[in-house]
Amino acid sequence: MVLTFPRARFRAESLVPYVVGLAALASGTAFLTNLFGYGKTGTLLSGGSIALLNWASAIAVTVAMVILFAEFLETYYVPLEREDVAS
């Protein structure tokens, strides 16, 4: 059993900070400036675009860990012998 994952040169989750930054530049503010306003205290939008950047980095780290786990599994996978399966 060989696990293979496609490896894209640029993953979508790594582009999110650039998209948010370019959206801020397009709106006439500085790079990575808060795009959503201040919101109401205690809500998700009170952090502005930081929540979006945080989720993007969490997904990027998760994808990297899955790729590492798949590589380790592929390296150390030892198939069972036929007699081991029967017993």
Backbone as a printed PyTorch tensor [residue, N CA C, xyz], in Angstrom:
tensor([[[  0.8400,  -1.1740,   0.0000],
         [  0.0000,   0.0000,   0.0000],
         [  0.8830,   1.2350,   0.0000]],

        [[  0.7460,   2.0430,  -1.0170],
         [  1.5460,   3.2540,  -1.1320],
         [  0.6020,   4.4450,  -1.1270]],

        [[  0.8360,   5.3500,  -0.2280],
         [  0.0370,   6.5700,  -0.1610],
         [  0.7460,   7.6630,  -0.9400]],

        [[  0.0370,   8.2690,  -1.8480],
         [  0.6240,   9.3790,  -2.5980],
         [ -0.3100,  10.5740,  -2.4980]],

        [[  0.2590,  11.7260,  -2.3500],
         [ -0.4900,  12.9680,  -2.2930],
         [  0.0530,  13.9110,  -3.3590]],

        [[ -0.8120,  14.5770,  -4.0880],
         [ -0.3040,  15.5440,  -5.0670],
         [  0.3220,  16.7260,  -4.3390]],

        [[  1.4300,  17.1500,  -4.8190],
         [  2.1310,  18.2680,  -4.1920],
         [  2.0980,  19.4710,  -5.1340]],

        [[  1.2370,  20.3960,  -4.8130],
         [  1.1240,  21.5990,  -5.6220],
         [  2.2440,  22.5660,  -5.2440]],

        [[  2.6780,  23.3200,  -6.2160],
         [  3.7490,  24.2790,  -5.9390],
         [  3.2510,  25.3820,  -5.0010]],

        [[  2.0570,  25.8670,  -5.2350],
         [  1.4550,  26.8760,  -4.3610],
         [  0.1230,  26.3270,  -3.8840]],

        [[ -0.0300,  26.1880,  -2.5840],
         [ -1.2860,  25.7270,  -2.0370],
         [ -2.1640,  26.9310,  -1.7240]],

        [[ -3.4630,  26.7150,  -1.7730],
         [ -4.4130,  27.8080,  -1.5820],
         [ -4.2860,  28.4310,  -0.2000]],

        [[ -4.0540,  27.5880,   0.8360],
         [ -3.9830,  28.1440,   2.1880],
         [ -2.7590,  29.0310,   2.3850]],

        [[ -1.7290,  28.8570,   1.5650],
         [ -0.5590,  29.7210,   1.6980],
         [ -0.7540,  31.0450,   0.9570]],

        [[ -1.7800,  31.1280,   0.1300],
         [ -2.0430,  32.3580,  -0.6060],
         [ -3.0130,  33.2950,   0.1090]],

        [[ -3.6840,  32.8210,   1.1410],
         [ -4.6940,  33.6330,   1.8300],
         [ -4.1220,  34.9310,   2.3900]],

        [[ -2.9570,  34.9310,   3.0600],
         [ -2.4380,  36.2100,   3.5510],
         [ -2.1700,  37.2200,   2.4340]],

        [[ -1.7470,  36.7280,   1.2910],
         [ -1.5080,  37.6400,   0.1690],
         [ -2.8140,  38.1900,  -0.3840]],

        [[ -3.8410,  37.3520,  -0.4460],
         [ -5.1450,  37.8120,  -0.9290],
         [ -5.7270,  38.8510,   0.0220]],

        [[ -5.6410,  38.5890,   1.3230],
         [ -6.1440,  39.5560,   2.3140],
         [ -5.3330,  40.8530,   2.2400]],

        [[ -4.0310,  40.7220,   2.1110],
         [ -3.1740,  41.9090,   2.0150],
         [ -3.4410,  42.7170,   0.7670]],

        [[ -3.6230,  42.0370,  -0.3670],
         [ -3.9070,  42.7590,  -1.6110],
         [ -5.2970,  43.3750,  -1.5930]],

        [[ -6.2480,  42.7300,  -0.9160],
         [ -7.5800,  43.3290,  -0.7650],
         [ -7.4970,  44.6060,   0.0610]],

        [[ -6.6510,  44.5820,   1.0920],
         [ -6.4700,  45.7970,   1.8960],
         [ -5.8130,  46.8940,   1.0620]],

        [[ -4.8230,  46.5360,   0.2610],
         [ -4.1830,  47.5340,  -0.6060],
         [ -5.1750,  48.0870,  -1.6260]],

        [[ -6.0370,  47.2200,  -2.1650],
         [ -7.0210,  47.6650,  -3.1460],
         [ -8.0440,  48.6070,  -2.5210]],

        [[ -8.2980,  48.4470,  -1.2190],
         [ -9.2470,  49.3440,  -0.5540],
         [ -8.5980,  50.6570,  -0.1250]],

        [[ -7.2950,  50.7800,  -0.3800],
         [ -6.6170,  52.0510,  -0.0980],
         [ -5.9810,  52.1180,   1.2770]],

        [[ -5.8290,  50.9910,   1.9490],
         [ -5.2020,  50.9800,   3.2670],
         [ -3.8840,  50.2100,   3.1930]],

        [[ -3.2210,  50.0560,   4.3140],
         [ -1.9360,  49.3650,   4.3590],
         [ -2.1260,  47.8580,   4.2170]],

        [[ -1.0410,  47.1730,   3.8750],
         [ -1.0530,  45.7140,   3.6920],
         [ -1.4530,  45.0400,   4.9990]],

        [[ -2.3690,  44.0810,   4.9310],
         [ -2.9160,  43.3220,   6.0610],
         [ -3.6300,  44.1860,   7.1010]],

        [[ -4.1720,  45.2880,   6.6730],
         [ -4.9930,  46.1030,   7.5560],
         [ -6.3330,  45.4020,   7.7840]],

        [[ -6.9380,  45.6460,   8.9360],
         [ -8.2290,  45.0490,   9.2650],
         [ -9.2520,  45.4230,   8.1930]],

        [[ -9.8700,  44.4130,   7.5930],
         [-10.8370,  44.6480,   6.5240],
         [-12.2820,  44.6420,   6.9930]],

        [[-12.5610,  44.0410,   8.1370],
         [-13.9340,  43.8150,   8.5490],
         [-14.4320,  44.7840,   9.6170]],

        [[-13.6720,  45.7580,   9.9790],
         [-14.0890,  46.6700,  11.0310],
         [-13.8330,  46.0850,  12.4000]],

        [[-14.2840,  46.7790,  13.4310],
         [-14.0080,  46.3360,  14.7870],
         [-15.0060,  45.3200,  15.2990]],

        [[-16.2220,  45.3500,  14.8260],
         [-17.2260,  44.3790,  15.2750],
         [-17.6220,  44.5890,  16.7210]],

        [[-18.4310,  43.6710,  17.2220],
         [-18.8930,  43.7290,  18.6070],
         [-17.9650,  42.8800,  19.4610]],

        [[-17.5980,  43.3820,  20.6230],
         [-16.6840,  42.6690,  21.5170],
         [-17.2330,  41.2980,  21.8780]],

        [[-16.3700,  40.2860,  21.7780],
         [-16.7570,  38.9290,  22.1180],
         [-17.2450,  38.1070,  20.9420]],

        [[-17.3300,  38.7010,  19.7540],
         [-17.7580,  37.9570,  18.5730],
         [-16.5460,  37.6390,  17.7090]],

        [[-16.7470,  36.7480,  16.7440],
         [-15.6590,  36.3490,  15.8650],
         [-15.1390,  37.5160,  15.0350]],

        [[-16.0310,  38.3780,  14.5950],
         [-15.6120,  39.5000,  13.7590],
         [-14.9430,  40.6220,  14.5420]],

        [[-14.9060,  40.5370,  15.8660],
         [-14.2430,  41.5910,  16.6360],
         [-12.7350,  41.5570,  16.4170]],

        [[-12.2010,  40.4290,  15.9600],
         [-10.7730,  40.3230,  15.6590],
         [-10.4350,  40.7860,  14.2640]],

        [[-11.4330,  41.1200,  13.4800],
         [-11.2020,  41.5690,  12.1140],
         [-10.6930,  40.4410,  11.2300]],

        [[ -9.7200,  40.7540,  10.3930],
         [ -9.2020,  39.7570,   9.4510],
         [ -8.1750,  38.8260,  10.0960]],

        [[ -7.8430,  39.0360,  11.3690],
         [ -6.9110,  38.1540,  12.0710],
         [ -7.4610,  36.7310,  12.1530]],

        [[ -8.7740,  36.5870,  12.3480],
         [ -9.3680,  35.2470,  12.4180],
         [ -9.1890,  34.5000,  11.0980]],

        [[ -9.3580,  35.1880,   9.9950],
         [ -9.1670,  34.5750,   8.6840],
         [ -7.7120,  34.1490,   8.4800]],

        [[ -6.7780,  35.0020,   8.8710],
         [ -5.3560,  34.6740,   8.7520],
         [ -4.9810,  33.5280,   9.6850]],

        [[ -5.5760,  33.4900,  10.8670],
         [ -5.3080,  32.4150,  11.8140],
         [ -5.7970,  31.0780,  11.2690]],

        [[ -6.9940,  31.0320,  10.6990],
         [ -7.5090,  29.7930,  10.1200],
         [ -6.6580,  29.3510,   8.9350]],

        [[ -6.2150,  30.3020,   8.1240],
         [ -5.3840,  29.9450,   6.9700],
         [ -4.0660,  29.3260,   7.4160]],

        [[ -3.4550,  29.8860,   8.4420],
         [ -2.1890,  29.3130,   8.9210],
         [ -2.4170,  27.9650,   9.5960]],

        [[ -3.5450,  27.7940,  10.2810],
         [ -3.8570,  26.5020,  10.8990],
         [ -4.0540,  25.4190,   9.8440]],

        [[ -4.7150,  25.7480,   8.7580],
         [ -4.9040,  24.7830,   7.6750],
         [ -3.5730,  24.4530,   7.0120]],

        [[ -2.7150,  25.4480,   6.8260],
         [ -1.4030,  25.2080,   6.2210],
         [ -0.5600,  24.2720,   7.0850]],

        [[ -0.5810,  24.4700,   8.3890],
         [  0.1820,  23.6040,   9.2930],
         [ -0.4050,  22.1910,   9.2980]],

        [[ -1.7250,  22.0820,   9.2770],
         [ -2.3660,  20.7740,   9.2470],
         [ -2.0230,  20.0050,   7.9710]],

        [[ -2.0420,  20.6880,   6.8500],
         [ -1.6830,  20.0390,   5.5870],
         [ -0.2300,  19.5840,   5.6210]],

        [[  0.6500,  20.3940,   6.1560],
         [  2.0630,  20.0050,   6.2540],
         [  2.2430,  18.7920,   7.1490]],

        [[  1.5100,  18.7410,   8.2560],
         [  1.6120,  17.5920,   9.1570],
         [  1.0670,  16.3170,   8.5080]],

        [[ -0.0020,  16.4330,   7.7420],
         [ -0.5540,  15.2680,   7.0460],
         [  0.4340,  14.7570,   6.0000]],

        [[  1.0740,  15.6670,   5.2960],
         [  2.0720,  15.2590,   4.3020],
         [  3.2530,  14.5840,   4.9850]],

        [[  3.7090,  15.1330,   6.1080],
         [  4.8030,  14.4900,   6.8400],
         [  4.4010,  13.1070,   7.3470]],

        [[  3.1970,  12.9940,   7.8920],
         [  2.7220,  11.7060,   8.3790],
         [  2.6370,  10.6990,   7.2430]],

        [[  2.1620,  11.1310,   6.0850],
         [  2.0680,  10.2290,   4.9370],
         [  3.4480,   9.7660,   4.4770]],

        [[  4.4150,  10.6720,   4.4960],
         [  5.7800,  10.2940,   4.1180],
         [  6.3650,   9.3000,   5.1170]],

        [[  6.1700,   9.5310,   6.4100],
         [  6.6600,   8.5990,   7.4200],
         [  5.9710,   7.2360,   7.2800]],

        [[  4.6650,   7.2520,   7.0460],
         [  3.9270,   6.0180,   6.8870],
         [  4.4080,   5.2530,   5.6590]],

        [[  4.6640,   5.9750,   4.5930],
         [  5.1700,   5.3460,   3.3700],
         [  6.5690,   4.7690,   3.5830]],

        [[  7.3840,   5.4410,   4.3780],
         [  8.7480,   4.9870,   4.6270],
         [  8.7770,   3.7670,   5.5310]],

        [[  7.9730,   3.7640,   6.5800],
         [  8.0510,   2.7240,   7.5930],
         [  6.9670,   1.6610,   7.4890]],

        [[  6.1770,   1.6890,   6.4500],
         [  5.1170,   0.6980,   6.2870],
         [  5.7470,  -0.6460,   5.9180]],

        [[  5.4490,  -1.6740,   6.7040],
         [  5.9460,  -3.0250,   6.4500],
         [  4.7240,  -3.9220,   6.2780]],

        [[  4.5490,  -4.4920,   5.0890],
         [  3.3700,  -5.3430,   4.8910],
         [  3.4670,  -6.6230,   5.7150]],

        [[  2.3250,  -7.1220,   6.1590],
         [  2.2820,  -8.3550,   6.9370],
         [  2.5180,  -9.5580,   6.0310]],

        [[  3.1760, -10.5420,   6.5580],
         [  3.3510, -11.7940,   5.8170],
         [  2.0250, -12.5400,   5.7980]],

        [[  1.8790, -13.4740,   4.8760],
         [  0.6310, -14.1990,   4.7230],
         [  0.2900, -14.9930,   5.9780]],

        [[  1.2700, -15.6180,   6.6240],
         [  0.9850, -16.4130,   7.8270],
         [  0.6370, -15.5240,   9.0220]],

        [[  1.1160, -14.2590,   9.0360],
         [  0.7730, -13.3580,  10.1310],
         [ -0.6970, -12.9590,  10.0760]],

        [[ -1.2480, -12.8830,   8.8940],
         [ -2.6360, -12.4870,   8.7420],
         [ -3.5630, -13.6020,   9.2260]],

        [[ -3.1750, -14.8560,   8.9590],
         [ -4.0330, -15.9910,   9.3270],
         [ -4.0960, -16.2090,  10.8210]],

        [[ -3.0570, -15.8810,  11.5490],
         [ -3.0530, -16.1610,  12.9890],
         [ -3.5840, -15.0520,  13.8170]]])
